Amino acid sequence: NFAFTLVQLFYAPFCGFTAQTIFDPMYITLYNVVFTSFPIMLVGVMDQELSIDDAPPEVYEVGQLNQLFNKQAFALSGFHGFIVAAACLFIPYQMFAQSISFDGLDQQSMYFIGTAIAGIVTIVVNFQVALETTLWTVYNHLLTWGSILSWFACFLFICSPFCFQWYPESFSYFDGIYRVVATRTWWLTMCLTVVICLFPFIGYRLYVILTQPTLLQEVMYNIEKRKKYRLRLCVDTTA
């Protein structure tokens, strides 16, 4: 939600602080309901780092001591959201600055840029949830990648001529996604933004794991070492 909200805040100077949103109203409605909610709920309900047999009693102190969610963690999440929002807005904005499509249409209109940024935000956020997922099941794959595909499916319908002819006041982003996905620049921008947003996060997580591992991470590392040792022992015995 930091990324989604701050994108609109950063856009305020470009519209003269008139409270004009860059996103389609339908996207604002469906963002937390369809496009990003299900993977997060599934991680909260089903994600499991350790089995009951492998978890020592000490690992439960992590939650009791508020080591996973505190003021520092909240501040880091806010800073991460700030960086992601800035990247999701300004990278596409600069990539499409003064650009014209092959058919001579402007690619810097609010409708075009808004649709392009909406897709990038949805993809970045779902990739972030994927990085946070430890236990991957069929349901995780279905909901994580399905959430991204749902954005394409919904916008293909919302931006269709049928919706515009039926109710033009509500479906004003006519033809937005059709023009966006037809440009190679958007696909390049999307990949570039995903890398810029996620690689610093991956590097920070690796740094913390290597230098300041939590008890839970140490237990998980020891379990993996035992599994690899047993597998190597089994292979040597078979050979």
MARBA-3410 file (N, C-alpha, C, O; in Angstrom, 1 decimal):
239
0.8,-1.2,0.0,0.0,0.0,0.0,0.9,1.3,0.0,0.4,2.3,-0.5 ~ 2.1,1.2,0.6,3.0,2.4,0.5,3.2,2.7,-1.0,3.1,3.9,-1.4 ~ 3.6,1.7,-1.8,3.9,2.0,-3.2,2.7,2.5,-3.9,2.8,3.5,-4.7 ~ 1.6,1.9,-3.7,0.3,2.3,-4.4,-0.1,3.7,-4.1,-0.5,4.5,-5.0 ~ 0.0,4.1,-2.8,-0.4,5.4,-2.4,0.6,6.5,-2.7,0.2,7.6,-3.1
1.8,6.2,-2.5,2.9,7.2,-2.8,3.0,7.6,-4.2,3.4,8.7,-4.6 ~ 2.7,6.6,-5.1,2.7,6.9,-6.5,1.8,8.1,-6.8,2.1,9.0,-7.6 ~ 0.6,8.0,-6.2,-0.4,9.1,-6.5,0.0,10.4,-5.8,-0.3,11.5,-6.3 ~ 0.7,10.3,-4.6,1.2,11.5,-4.0,2.3,12.2,-4.8,2.3,13.4,-4.9 ~ 3.2,11.3,-5.4,4.3,11.9,-6.2,3.7,12.5,-7.5,4.4,13.4,-8.1
2.6,12.0,-7.9,2.0,12.6,-9.2,1.3,13.9,-8.9,1.1,14.7,-9.9 ~ 1.1,14.3,-7.7,0.4,15.5,-7.4,1.0,16.8,-8.0,0.3,17.6,-8.6 ~ 2.3,17.0,-7.9,2.9,18.2,-8.6,2.7,18.2,-10.1,2.6,19.3,-10.7 ~ 2.6,17.1,-10.7,2.4,17.1,-12.2,1.0,17.5,-12.6,0.8,17.9,-13.8 ~ 0.0,17.4,-11.7,-1.4,17.8,-12.0,-1.7,19.1,-11.3,-2.9,19.4,-11.2
-0.7,19.8,-10.7,-1.0,21.1,-10.1,-1.7,20.9,-8.8,-2.5,21.9,-8.4 ~ -1.6,19.8,-8.1,-2.2,19.5,-6.8,-3.7,19.7,-6.9,-4.4,20.3,-6.0 ~ -4.3,19.2,-8.0,-5.8,19.3,-8.2,-6.5,18.0,-7.7,-7.7,17.9,-7.9 ~ -5.8,17.1,-7.1,-6.3,15.8,-6.6,-6.7,14.9,-7.7,-7.5,13.9,-7.5 ~ -6.2,15.2,-8.9,-6.4,14.2,-10.0,-5.5,13.0,-9.8,-4.3,13.1,-9.7
-6.2,11.9,-9.9,-5.4,10.6,-9.7,-4.9,10.1,-11.0,-5.5,10.3,-12.1 ~ -3.7,9.5,-11.0,-3.2,9.0,-12.3,-3.8,7.6,-12.7,-3.6,7.2,-13.8 ~ -4.4,7.0,-11.7,-4.9,5.6,-12.0,-6.4,5.7,-12.4,-7.1,6.6,-12.0 ~ -6.8,4.7,-13.1,-8.2,4.5,-13.4,-9.0,4.2,-12.1,-8.5,3.4,-11.3 ~ -10.1,4.8,-11.9,-10.9,4.5,-10.7,-11.2,3.1,-10.4,-11.2,2.6,-9.3
-11.4,2.3,-11.5,-11.6,0.9,-11.4,-10.4,0.2,-10.8,-10.5,-0.8,-10.0 ~ -9.2,0.6,-11.2,-8.0,0.0,-10.7,-7.8,0.3,-9.2,-7.4,-0.5,-8.5 ~ -8.1,1.5,-8.8,-8.0,1.9,-7.4,-9.0,1.0,-6.6,-8.6,0.6,-5.4 ~ -10.1,0.7,-7.1,-11.1,-0.1,-6.4,-10.6,-1.6,-6.3,-10.7,-2.2,-5.3 ~ -10.0,-2.1,-7.4,-9.6,-3.5,-7.4,-8.2,-3.8,-6.9,-7.9,-5.0,-6.8
-7.4,-2.8,-6.7,-6.0,-3.0,-6.3,-5.9,-3.9,-5.1,-5.2,-4.9,-5.1 ~ -6.5,-3.5,-4.0,-6.5,-4.2,-2.8,-7.4,-5.4,-2.7,-7.3,-6.3,-1.8 ~ -8.4,-5.4,-3.6,-9.4,-6.5,-3.6,-9.0,-7.7,-4.4,-9.3,-8.8,-4.0 ~ -8.5,-7.4,-5.6,-8.2,-8.5,-6.5,-6.7,-8.6,-6.9,-6.2,-9.7,-6.8 ~ -6.1,-7.5,-7.2,-4.7,-7.6,-7.8,-3.6,-7.9,-6.9,-2.6,-8.5,-7.3
-3.8,-7.7,-5.6,-2.6,-7.9,-4.7,-3.0,-8.6,-3.3,-2.1,-8.9,-2.6 ~ -4.3,-8.8,-3.1,-4.7,-9.2,-1.7,-4.5,-10.7,-1.5,-4.1,-11.1,-0.5 ~ -4.8,-11.5,-2.5,-4.9,-13.0,-2.3,-3.5,-13.6,-2.0,-3.4,-14.4,-1.1 ~ -2.4,-13.2,-2.8,-1.1,-13.8,-2.4,-0.7,-13.4,-1.0,-0.1,-14.2,-0.3 ~ -1.0,-12.2,-0.5,-0.6,-11.8,0.8,-1.4,-12.6,1.9,-0.8,-13.0,2.9
-2.7,-12.7,1.6,-3.5,-13.5,2.6,-3.0,-15.0,2.7,-3.0,-15.6,3.7 ~ -2.6,-15.5,1.5,-2.2,-16.9,1.5,-0.8,-17.1,2.2,-0.6,-18.0,2.9 ~ 0.1,-16.1,2.1,1.3,-16.1,2.8,1.0,-16.0,4.3,1.7,-16.8,5.1 ~ 0.1,-15.2,4.7,-0.2,-15.0,6.1,-0.8,-16.3,6.7,-0.6,-16.6,7.9 ~ -1.6,-17.0,5.9,-2.3,-18.2,6.5,-1.5,-19.5,6.3,-1.5,-20.3,7.3
-0.8,-19.7,5.2,-0.2,-21.0,4.9,1.3,-21.0,4.9,1.9,-22.1,5.0 ~ 1.9,-19.9,4.9,3.4,-19.9,4.8,4.0,-20.5,6.1,3.6,-20.1,7.2 ~ 5.0,-21.3,5.9,5.6,-22.0,7.0,7.1,-22.2,6.8,7.5,-22.8,5.8 ~ 7.9,-21.6,7.7,9.3,-21.7,7.6,9.8,-23.1,8.1,10.7,-23.7,7.6 ~ 9.2,-23.5,9.2,9.6,-24.8,9.9,8.4,-25.7,10.2,7.3,-25.2,10.4
8.7,-27.0,10.2,7.6,-27.9,10.6,7.6,-27.9,12.2,8.5,-27.4,12.8 ~ 6.6,-28.5,12.7,6.4,-28.5,14.2,7.5,-29.3,14.8,8.0,-29.0,15.9 ~ 7.9,-30.4,14.1,9.0,-31.3,14.7,10.4,-30.6,14.7,11.2,-30.9,15.5 ~ 10.6,-29.7,13.7,11.9,-29.0,13.6,12.0,-27.7,14.4,13.1,-27.2,14.6 ~ 10.9,-27.2,14.8,10.9,-25.9,15.5,11.2,-26.0,17.0,10.4,-26.6,17.7
12.4,-25.5,17.5,12.6,-25.4,18.9,11.7,-24.4,19.6,11.3,-23.4,18.9 ~ 11.5,-24.5,20.9,10.6,-23.5,21.6,11.2,-22.1,21.5,10.4,-21.1,21.5 ~ 12.5,-21.9,21.3,13.1,-20.6,21.3,12.6,-19.7,20.1,12.6,-18.5,20.2 ~ 12.2,-20.4,19.0,11.9,-19.6,17.8,10.6,-18.8,18.0,10.4,-17.8,17.3 ~ 9.8,-19.2,19.0,8.6,-18.4,19.2,8.8,-17.1,20.0,7.9,-16.3,20.1
10.0,-17.0,20.5,10.4,-15.7,21.2,10.5,-14.6,20.2,10.4,-13.4,20.5 ~ 10.7,-14.9,18.9,10.8,-13.9,17.9,9.5,-13.0,17.8,9.6,-11.8,17.7 ~ 8.4,-13.7,17.9,7.1,-13.0,17.9,6.8,-12.3,19.2,6.3,-11.2,19.2 ~ 7.2,-13.0,20.3,6.9,-12.4,21.6,7.8,-11.1,21.9,7.3,-10.2,22.6 ~ 8.9,-11.1,21.3,9.8,-9.9,21.4,9.6,-8.9,20.3,10.4,-7.9,20.2
8.6,-9.0,19.5,8.3,-8.1,18.4,9.5,-7.8,17.5,9.8,-6.7,17.1 ~ 10.3,-8.9,17.2,11.4,-8.7,16.3,11.0,-8.7,14.8,11.8,-8.2,14.0 ~ 9.8,-9.2,14.5,9.4,-9.2,13.1,8.6,-7.9,12.7,8.6,-7.5,11.6 ~ 8.0,-7.3,13.7,7.2,-6.1,13.4,7.4,-5.1,14.6,6.9,-5.3,15.7 ~ 8.2,-4.1,14.3,8.4,-3.0,15.3,8.6,-1.7,14.6,8.3,-1.6,13.4
9.0,-0.7,15.3,9.1,0.7,14.7,10.2,0.7,13.6,10.0,1.3,12.6 ~ 11.3,-0.1,13.9,12.3,-0.1,12.9,11.9,-0.8,11.6,12.1,-0.4,10.5 ~ 11.2,-2.0,11.8,10.7,-2.7,10.6,9.6,-1.9,9.9,9.6,-1.9,8.6 ~ 8.8,-1.1,10.6,7.8,-0.3,9.9,8.5,0.8,9.2,8.1,1.1,8.0 ~ 9.5,1.4,9.7,10.2,2.5,9.0,10.9,2.0,7.8,10.9,2.6,6.8
11.5,0.8,7.9,12.2,0.2,6.7,11.1,-0.1,5.6,11.4,0.0,4.4 ~ 10.0,-0.6,6.0,8.9,-0.9,5.0,8.5,0.4,4.4,8.2,0.4,3.1 ~ 8.3,1.5,5.1,8.0,2.8,4.6,9.0,3.3,3.6,8.7,3.8,2.5 ~ 10.3,3.1,4.0,11.4,3.6,3.1,11.4,2.8,1.8,11.6,3.3,0.7 ~ 11.2,1.5,1.9,11.2,0.6,0.8,10.0,1.0,-0.1,10.2,1.0,-1.4
8.8,1.2,0.5,7.7,1.7,-0.3,7.9,3.0,-1.0,7.5,3.2,-2.2 ~ 8.6,3.9,-0.4,9.0,5.2,-1.0,9.8,5.0,-2.2,9.6,5.6,-3.2 ~ 10.9,4.1,-2.1,11.7,3.9,-3.3,11.0,3.2,-4.4,11.1,3.6,-5.6 ~ 10.2,2.2,-4.1,9.4,1.5,-5.1,8.4,2.4,-5.8,8.3,2.4,-7.0 ~ 7.7,3.3,-5.0,6.8,4.2,-5.6,7.5,5.2,-6.5,7.0,5.5,-7.6
8.6,5.7,-6.1,9.4,6.7,-6.9,9.9,6.0,-8.2,9.8,6.6,-9.3 ~ 10.3,4.8,-8.1,10.8,4.0,-9.3,9.6,3.7,-10.3,9.7,3.9,-11.5 ~ 8.5,3.3,-9.7,7.3,3.0,-10.5,6.7,4.2,-11.3,6.1,4.0,-12.3 ~ 6.9,5.4,-10.7,6.4,6.6,-11.3,7.4,7.2,-12.3,7.1,7.4,-13.5 ~ 8.6,7.5,-11.8,9.5,8.3,-12.6,10.2,7.5,-13.7,10.5,8.2,-14.7
10.4,6.2,-13.5,11.1,5.5,-14.6,10.2,5.4,-15.8,10.6,5.8,-16.9 ~ 8.9,5.0,-15.7,8.0,5.0,-16.9,7.8,6.4,-17.4,7.7,6.6,-18.6 ~ 7.7,7.4,-16.5,7.5,8.8,-17.0,8.6,9.3,-17.8,8.4,9.9,-18.9 ~ 9.8,9.0,-17.5,11.0,9.4,-18.3,11.1,8.5,-19.5,11.6,9.0,-20.5 ~ 10.8,7.3,-19.4,11.0,6.4,-20.6,10.0,6.8,-21.7,10.3,6.7,-22.9
8.8,7.3,-21.3,7.8,7.7,-22.3,7.8,9.2,-22.6,6.9,9.7,-23.3 ~ 8.7,9.9,-22.0,8.8,11.4,-22.2,9.0,11.7,-23.7,9.9,11.2,-24.3 ~ 8.1,12.6,-24.2,8.2,13.1,-25.6,8.2,11.9,-26.6,8.7,12.1,-27.7 ~ 7.5,10.8,-26.2,7.5,9.7,-27.1,6.2,9.6,-27.9,5.1,10.1,-27.4 ~ 6.2,9.1,-29.1,5.1,9.0,-30.0,5.1,7.5,-30.5,6.1,7.0,-30.9
3.9,6.9,-30.6,3.8,5.6,-31.0,3.9,5.5,-32.6,4.0,6.6,-33.2 ~ 4.0,4.3,-33.1,4.2,4.1,-34.5,3.0,4.7,-35.3,3.1,5.1,-36.5 ~ 1.8,4.7,-34.7,0.6,5.3,-35.4,0.4,6.8,-35.1,-0.6,7.3,-35.5 ~ 1.5,7.4,-34.5,1.4,8.9,-34.4,0.7,9.4,-33.1,0.5,10.6,-33.0 ~ 0.3,8.5,-32.2,-0.4,8.9,-31.0,0.6,9.2,-29.9,1.6,8.6,-29.8
0.1,10.1,-29.0,1.0,10.5,-27.9,1.0,9.4,-26.9,0.0,8.8,-26.6 ~ 2.2,9.2,-26.3,2.4,8.2,-25.3,2.7,8.8,-23.9,3.2,8.1,-23.0 ~ 2.4,10.0,-23.8,2.6,10.7,-22.5,1.3,11.2,-21.9,1.3,12.0,-21.0 ~ 0.2,10.8,-22.4,-1.1,11.2,-21.9,-1.3,10.5,-20.5,-0.7,9.5,-20.2 ~ -2.2,11.1,-19.7,-2.5,10.6,-18.4,-3.1,9.1,-18.5,-2.8,8.3,-17.7
-3.9,8.9,-19.6,-4.5,7.6,-19.7,-3.4,6.5,-20.1,-3.5,5.4,-19.6 ~ -2.5,6.9,-20.9,-1.4,5.9,-21.3,-0.5,5.7,-20.2,-0.2,4.5,-19.8 ~ 0.1,6.8,-19.6,1.0,6.6,-18.5,0.4,6.0,-17.3,1.0,5.1,-16.6 ~ -0.9,6.3,-17.0,-1.6,5.7,-15.8,-1.7,4.2,-16.0,-1.5,3.5,-15.0 ~ -2.1,3.8,-17.2,-2.2,2.3,-17.4,-0.9,1.6,-17.3,-0.8,0.5,-16.8
0.2,2.3,-17.9,1.5,1.7,-17.9,2.0,1.5,-16.4,2.6,0.5,-16.1 ~ 1.8,2.6,-15.6,2.3,2.5,-14.3,1.5,1.5,-13.4,2.0,0.9,-12.6 ~ 0.2,1.5,-13.7,-0.7,0.5,-12.9,-0.2,-0.9,-13.1,-0.1,-1.7,-12.2 ~ 0.1,-1.3,-14.3,0.6,-2.6,-14.6,2.0,-2.9,-13.9,2.2,-3.9,-13.3 ~ 2.9,-1.9,-13.9,4.2,-2.1,-13.3,4.1,-2.2,-11.8,4.7,-3.0,-11.2
3.2,-1.4,-11.2,3.0,-1.5,-9.7,2.5,-2.8,-9.4,3.0,-3.4,-8.4 ~ 1.5,-3.3,-10.1,0.9,-4.6,-9.8,2.0,-5.7,-9.9,2.0,-6.6,-9.0 ~ 2.8,-5.7,-10.9,3.8,-6.7,-11.1,4.9,-6.7,-10.1,5.3,-7.7,-9.5 ~ 5.3,-5.5,-9.7,6.4,-5.3,-8.7,5.9,-5.8,-7.4,6.7,-6.5,-6.7 ~ 4.7,-5.4,-7.0,4.2,-5.8,-5.7,4.0,-7.3,-5.6,4.3,-7.9,-4.5
3.5,-7.9,-6.6,3.3,-9.4,-6.5,4.7,-10.1,-6.6,4.8,-11.2,-6.0 ~ 5.7,-9.6,-7.3,7.0,-10.2,-7.2,7.6,-10.0,-5.8,8.3,-10.9,-5.4 ~ 7.3,-8.9,-5.2,7.8,-8.7,-3.8,7.2,-9.8,-2.9,7.9,-10.3,-2.0 ~ 5.9,-10.0,-3.0,5.2,-11.1,-2.2,5.9,-12.4,-2.5,6.0,-13.2,-1.6 ~ 6.2,-12.7,-3.8,6.8,-14.0,-4.1,8.2,-14.1,-3.4,8.5,-15.2,-3.0
8.9,-13.0,-3.3,10.2,-13.1,-2.6,10.0,-13.4,-1.1,10.9,-14.0,-0.5 ~ 8.9,-13.0,-0.6,8.7,-13.1,0.9,8.1,-14.5,1.2,8.0,-14.9,2.3 ~ 7.7,-15.3,0.1,7.1,-16.6,0.3,8.2,-17.6,0.5,9.1,-17.8,-0.3 ~ 8.0,-18.4,1.6,9.0,-19.5,1.9,8.5,-20.8,1.4,9.2,-21.6,0.8 ~ 7.2,-21.2,1.7,6.6,-22.4,1.3,5.8,-22.3,0.1,4.7,-21.7,0.2
6.3,-22.8,-1.1,5.5,-22.6,-2.3,4.6,-23.9,-2.5,5.1,-25.0,-2.5 ~ 3.4,-23.6,-2.7,2.4,-24.7,-3.1,1.7,-24.3,-4.4,2.0,-23.3,-5.0 ~ 0.9,-25.2,-4.8,0.1,-24.9,-6.0,-0.7,-23.7,-5.9,-0.9,-22.9,-6.8 ~ -1.3,-23.5,-4.7,-2.1,-22.3,-4.4,-1.3,-21.0,-4.5,-1.8,-20.0,-5.0 ~ -0.1,-21.0,-4.0,0.8,-19.9,-4.1,1.0,-19.5,-5.5,0.9,-18.3,-5.9
1.4,-20.5,-6.3,1.6,-20.2,-7.8,0.4,-19.7,-8.4,0.4,-18.7,-9.2 ~ -0.8,-20.3,-8.1,-2.0,-20.0,-8.8,-2.4,-18.5,-8.4,-2.8,-17.8,-9.3 ~ -2.3,-18.1,-7.2,-2.8,-16.8,-6.7,-1.8,-15.7,-7.0,-2.1,-14.6,-7.4 ~ -0.5,-16.0,-6.9,0.6,-15.0,-7.2,0.6,-14.6,-8.7,0.5,-13.5,-9.0 ~ 0.8,-15.6,-9.5,0.9,-15.3,-10.9,-0.5,-15.0,-11.5,-0.7,-14.3,-12.5
-1.6,-15.6,-10.9,-2.9,-15.3,-11.3,-3.3,-13.9,-11.0,-4.1,-13.3,-11.8 ~ -2.8,-13.3,-9.9,-3.1,-11.9,-9.6,-2.5,-11.0,-10.7,-3.2,-10.0,-11.1 ~ -1.3,-11.3,-11.2,-0.8,-10.5,-12.3,-1.6,-10.6,-13.6,-1.9,-9.7,-14.2 ~ -1.9,-11.9,-13.9,-2.8,-12.1,-15.1,-4.1,-11.5,-14.9,-4.7,-11.1,-15.9 ~ -4.7,-11.4,-13.7,-6.0,-10.8,-13.5,-6.0,-9.3,-13.9,-7.0,-8.8,-14.3
-4.8,-8.7,-13.6,-4.7,-7.2,-14.0,-4.9,-7.1,-15.6,-5.6,-6.3,-16.0 ~ -4.1,-8.0,-16.3,-4.2,-7.9,-17.7,-5.7,-8.2,-18.2,-6.2,-7.5,-19.1 ~ -6.3,-9.2,-17.6,-7.6,-9.6,-18.0,-8.6,-8.5,-17.7,-9.5,-8.2,-18.5 ~ -8.5,-7.9,-16.5,-9.5,-6.9,-16.1,-9.3,-5.6,-17.0,-10.3,-5.0,-17.4 ~ -8.1,-5.2,-17.3,-7.9,-4.0,-18.1,-8.2,-4.3,-19.5,-8.6,-3.3,-20.2
-8.0,-5.5,-20.0,-8.4,-5.8,-21.4,-9.9,-5.6,-21.5,-10.4,-5.2,-22.6 ~ -10.7,-5.9,-20.5,-12.1,-5.7,-20.5,-12.5,-4.2,-20.2,-13.3,-3.6,-20.9 ~ -11.8,-3.6,-19.2,-12.1,-2.2,-18.8,-11.8,-1.2,-20.0,-12.6,-0.3,-20.2 ~ -10.7,-1.5,-20.7,-10.3,-0.6,-21.8,-10.9,-1.0,-23.1,-10.5,-0.4,-24.2 ~ -11.8,-1.9,-23.2,-12.4,-2.4,-24.4,-13.4,-1.4,-25.0,-14.0,-0.6,-24.2
-13.6,-1.4,-26.3,-14.7,-0.5,-26.9,-16.1,-0.8,-26.3,-16.9,0.1,-26.2 ~ -16.3,-2.0,-25.9,-17.7,-2.4,-25.4,-18.0,-1.6,-24.1,-19.0,-1.0,-24.0 ~ -17.0,-1.5,-23.2,-17.2,-0.8,-21.9,-17.3,0.7,-22.2,-18.1,1.4,-21.5 ~ -16.5,1.2,-23.1,-16.5,2.7,-23.3,-17.8,3.1,-24.0,-18.4,4.1,-23.6 ~ -18.3,2.3,-24.9,-19.6,2.6,-25.5,-20.8,2.5,-24.5,-21.8,3.2,-24.6
-20.6,1.5,-23.6,-21.7,1.3,-22.7,-21.8,2.3,-21.6,-22.9,2.8,-21.3 ~ -20.7,2.8,-21.0,-20.7,3.8,-20.0,-19.4,4.6,-20.1,-18.4,4.3,-19.3 ~ -19.2,5.5,-21.0,-18.0,6.2,-21.2,-17.5,7.1,-20.0,-16.3,7.3,-19.8 ~ -18.4,7.5,-19.1,-18.0,8.3,-18.0,-17.2,7.5,-17.0,-16.3,8.0,-16.3 ~ -17.5,6.2,-16.8,-16.8,5.4,-15.9,-15.6,4.6,-16.5,-14.6,4.4,-15.8
-15.7,4.3,-17.8,-14.6,3.6,-18.5,-13.9,4.6,-19.4,-14.0,4.4,-20.7 ~ -13.2,5.6,-18.9,-12.6,6.6,-19.7,-11.2,6.3,-20.2,-10.7,6.9,-21.1 ~ -10.6,5.2,-19.6,-9.3,4.8,-20.1,-9.4,3.9,-21.3,-8.8,2.8,-21.3 ~ -10.1,4.3,-22.3,-10.4,3.5,-23.5,-9.1,3.3,-24.2,-8.3,4.2,-24.5 ~ -8.9,2.0,-24.6,-7.8,1.6,-25.5,-6.4,1.7,-24.8,-5.4,1.6,-25.4
-6.4,2.0,-23.4,-5.2,2.2,-22.7,-4.2,1.0,-22.8,-3.1,1.1,-23.2 ~ -4.7,-0.2,-22.3,-3.8,-1.3,-22.2,-3.4,-1.9,-23.6,-2.4,-2.4,-23.7 ~ -4.3,-1.7,-24.5,-4.0,-2.2,-25.9,-2.8,-1.5,-26.5,-2.0,-2.0,-27.2 ~ -2.8,-0.2,-26.2,-1.6,0.6,-26.7,-0.4,0.4,-25.9,0.7,0.4,-26.4 ~ -0.6,0.2,-24.6,0.6,0.0,-23.7,1.3,-1.3,-24.0,2.5,-1.3,-24.2
0.6,-2.4,-24.0,1.3,-3.7,-24.3,1.8,-3.9,-25.7,2.6,-4.8,-26.0 ~ 1.3,-3.0,-26.6,1.8,-3.1,-28.0,3.2,-2.4,-28.1,3.8,-2.6,-29.2 ~ 3.6,-1.7,-27.1,4.9,-1.0,-27.2,6.0,-1.8,-26.5,5.8,-2.3,-25.4 ~ 7.1,-2.0,-27.2,8.3,-2.7,-26.6,8.9,-1.9,-25.5,9.5,-2.5,-24.6 ~ 8.7,-0.6,-25.5,9.3,0.2,-24.5,8.6,-0.1,-23.1,9.3,-0.1,-22.1
7.3,-0.4,-23.1,6.7,-0.7,-21.8,7.3,-2.0,-21.2,7.5,-2.1,-20.0 ~ 7.5,-3.0,-22.0,8.0,-4.3,-21.5,9.4,-4.1,-21.0,9.8,-4.7,-20.0 ~ 10.2,-3.3,-21.7,11.6,-3.0,-21.2,11.5,-2.2,-19.9,12.3,-2.5,-19.0 ~ 10.6,-1.2,-19.9,10.5,-0.4,-18.7,10.0,-1.3,-17.5,10.5,-1.1,-16.4 ~ 9.1,-2.2,-17.7,8.6,-3.1,-16.7,9.7,-3.9,-16.1,9.9,-4.0,-14.9
10.5,-4.5,-17.0,11.6,-5.4,-16.5,12.7,-4.5,-15.8,13.2,-5.0,-14.8 ~ 13.0,-3.4,-16.3,14.0,-2.5,-15.7,13.5,-2.1,-14.3,14.3,-2.0,-13.3 ~ 12.2,-1.7,-14.2,11.7,-1.3,-12.9,11.6,-2.4,-11.9,12.0,-2.2,-10.7 ~ 11.3,-3.6,-12.3,11.3,-4.7,-11.4,12.7,-5.0,-10.8,12.8,-5.2,-9.6 ~ 13.7,-4.9,-11.7,15.1,-5.1,-11.3,15.5,-4.1,-10.3,16.1,-4.4,-9.2
15.2,-2.8,-10.6,15.6,-1.7,-9.7,14.9,-1.8,-8.4,15.5,-1.4,-7.4 ~ 13.7,-2.2,-8.4,12.9,-2.2,-7.1,13.3,-3.4,-6.2,13.3,-3.3,-5.0 ~ 13.6,-4.5,-6.8,13.7,-5.8,-6.1,15.2,-6.1,-5.7,15.5,-6.7,-4.7 ~ 16.1,-5.8,-6.6,17.5,-6.2,-6.3,18.1,-5.6,-5.1,18.8,-6.2,-4.3 ~ 17.9,-4.3,-4.8,18.4,-3.7,-3.5,17.8,-4.4,-2.3,18.4,-4.7,-1.3
16.5,-4.8,-2.4,15.8,-5.5,-1.3,16.5,-6.9,-1.1,16.7,-7.3,0.0 ~ 16.8,-7.6,-2.3,17.4,-8.9,-2.2,18.8,-8.8,-1.6,19.2,-9.6,-0.7 ~ 19.5,-7.7,-2.0,20.9,-7.5,-1.4,20.8,-7.2,0.1,21.7,-7.7,0.8 ~ 19.9,-6.4,0.5,19.8,-6.1,1.9,19.4,-7.3,2.7,20.0,-7.6,3.8 ~ 18.5,-8.2,2.2,18.1,-9.4,2.9,19.3,-10.3,3.1,19.5,-10.9,4.1
20.1,-10.5,2.0,21.2,-11.3,2.1,22.3,-10.8,3.0,22.9,-11.6,3.8 ~ 22.4,-9.5,3.1,23.4,-8.9,4.0,23.0,-9.2,5.5,23.8,-9.5,6.3 ~ 21.7,-9.0,5.7,21.2,-9.3,7.1,21.3,-10.7,7.5,21.7,-11.0,8.6 ~ 21.0,-11.6,6.5,21.1,-13.0,6.8,22.5,-13.5,7.1,22.8,-14.3,8.0 ~ 23.5,-12.9,6.4,24.9,-13.3,6.5,25.5,-12.6,7.7,26.4,-13.2,8.3
25.1,-11.4,8.1,25.8,-10.7,9.2,25.0,-10.7,10.5,25.6,-10.7,11.6 ~ 23.7,-10.7,10.4,22.8,-10.6,11.6,21.7,-11.6,11.5,20.5,-11.1,11.6 ~ 21.9,-12.9,11.4,20.8,-13.8,11.3,20.0,-13.9,12.5,20.6,-13.9,13.6 ~ 18.7,-14.1,12.4,17.9,-14.3,13.5,18.0,-15.8,13.9,18.5,-16.6,13.2 ~ 17.4,-16.1,15.1,17.4,-17.5,15.6,16.7,-18.4,14.6,17.1,-19.5,14.3
15.6,-17.9,14.0,14.8,-18.7,13.1,15.6,-19.0,11.8,15.6,-20.1,11.3 ~ 16.4,-18.0,11.3,17.2,-18.2,10.1,18.4,-19.2,10.4,18.7,-20.0,9.6 ~ 18.9,-19.1,11.6,20.0,-20.1,12.0,19.5,-21.5,12.1,20.1,-22.4,11.6 ~ 18.3,-21.7,12.6,17.7,-23.0,12.7,17.4,-23.5,11.3,17.7,-24.7,11.0 ~ 16.9,-22.7,10.4,16.6,-23.1,9.1,17.9,-23.5,8.3,17.9,-24.5,7.6
18.9,-22.7,8.6,20.2,-23.0,7.9,20.8,-24.4,8.4,21.3,-25.2,7.6 ~ 20.7,-24.6,9.7,21.2,-25.9,10.3,20.3,-27.1,9.8,20.9,-28.2,9.5 ~ 19.1,-26.9,9.6,18.2,-28.0,9.1,18.6,-28.3,7.6,18.7,-29.5,7.2 ~ 18.9,-27.2,6.8,19.3,-27.5,5.4,20.6,-28.2,5.4,20.9,-29.0,4.5 ~ 21.6,-27.8,6.3,22.8,-28.5,6.3,22.7,-30.0,6.7,23.4,-30.8,6.1
21.8,-30.3,7.6,21.6,-31.7,8.0,21.0,-32.5,6.8,21.3,-33.6,6.5 ~ 20.0,-31.8,6.1,19.4,-32.5,4.9,20.5,-32.8,3.8,20.5,-33.9,3.3 ~ 21.3,-31.8,3.6,22.4,-32.0,2.5,23.4,-33.1,3.0,23.8,-33.9,2.2 ~ 23.7,-33.1,4.3,24.6,-34.1,4.8,24.0,-35.5,4.7,24.7,-36.5,4.3 ~ 22.7,-35.6,5.0,22.1,-36.9,4.9,22.0,-37.4,3.5,22.1,-38.6,3.1
21.7,-36.4,2.5,21.6,-36.8,1.1,23.0,-37.2,0.6,23.1,-38.2,-0.2 ~ 24.0,-36.5,1.0,25.4,-36.9,0.6,25.8,-38.3,1.1,26.4,-39.1,0.4 ~ 25.4,-38.5,2.4,25.7,-39.8,3.0,24.9,-40.9,2.3,25.5,-42.0,2.1 ~ 23.7,-40.6,1.9,22.9,-41.7,1.2,23.5,-42.0,-0.1,23.5,-43.1,-0.5 ~ 24.0,-40.9,-0.8,24.6,-41.1,-2.2,25.9,-41.9,-2.0,26.1,-42.8,-2.8
26.7,-41.6,-1.0,27.9,-42.3,-0.8,27.7,-43.8,-0.5,28.4,-44.7,-0.9 ~ 26.7,-44.0,0.3,26.4,-45.4,0.7,25.9,-46.2,-0.5,26.3,-47.4,-0.6 ~ 25.0,-45.6,-1.3,24.5,-46.2,-2.5,25.7,-46.6,-3.5,25.7,-47.6,-4.1 ~ 26.6,-45.6,-3.6,27.7,-45.8,-4.5,28.6,-46.9,-4.0,29.6,-47.2,-4.7
END
